[in-house]
């Protein structure tokens, strides 16, 4: 049975939906931009058969409150892992999509003693190839726009639903699978000015994230790169980039009939891939 919990972390309060017995291995699920924890509502009970699952609202988003000390992904990983530990999920497998995937990678890279394994979903990691190719793609224009000071908030505040719908429709293989109710939830999660700013601050920190990740660092934490088959970019480019960055125990997999939001578009394929990988490393 799922529960809703609020976890104090310093001056912050992190919200999570949790399911599964606390004596099972921990599985931490992170959303990306512009979503919230609700992208995992449909898979919590399934994954809870094997794991103590926590699906978080990232700091300041949705039901989480308080601005994080910084928006770089290593700091956010520390905040999330501290919340996991406070909730009894020590040494979790940490999985995230989009920005959440960047945080999951930072957890494996910079906080390796606190995680068992990491799953990076449908994202590119700042400073790790094919990062330079991706950010040069004009279809990824929003990375630059969101990095501007103040202007994104000025233009998007009050129009979250319409703005977010554009990205949902572009990133999903079949946008009709993302219901109006879910889209409303996404908009509500960023309705507060501080939440909208927190989301754009993730992008403002990407340059610093890239510089941090650019130096090669051997990583012995098992890492799965997972994505939907709607992504046209060569999977081998990502595999090569992770290996060049120092990931030593790398796996890669593709979920059929899905775009970016695997847990919503292909829930069975998502849970199968996550369960198969995570159970080998707990």
HUPE-V886606 format. One line per field, one symbol per residue. ss: DSSP state (H for helix, E for strand, L for the rest). Layout:
ss->???
This chain:
ss->LLEEEEEEELLEEEEEEEELLLLLEEEEEELLLLLLHHHHLLLHHHHLLLEEEEEELLLLLLLLELLLLLLLHHHHHHHHHHHHHHLLLLLEEEEEELHHHHHHHHHHHHLHHHEEEEEEELLLLLLLLLHHHHHHLHHHHHHHHHHLLLHHHHHHLLLHHHHHHHHHHHHLLLHHHLLHHHHHHHHHHLLLHHHHHHHHHHHHLHHHHHHHHHLLLLELLEEEEEEELLLLLLHHHHHHHHHHHLELLEEEEEELLLLLLHHHHLHHHHHHHHHHHHHLLL
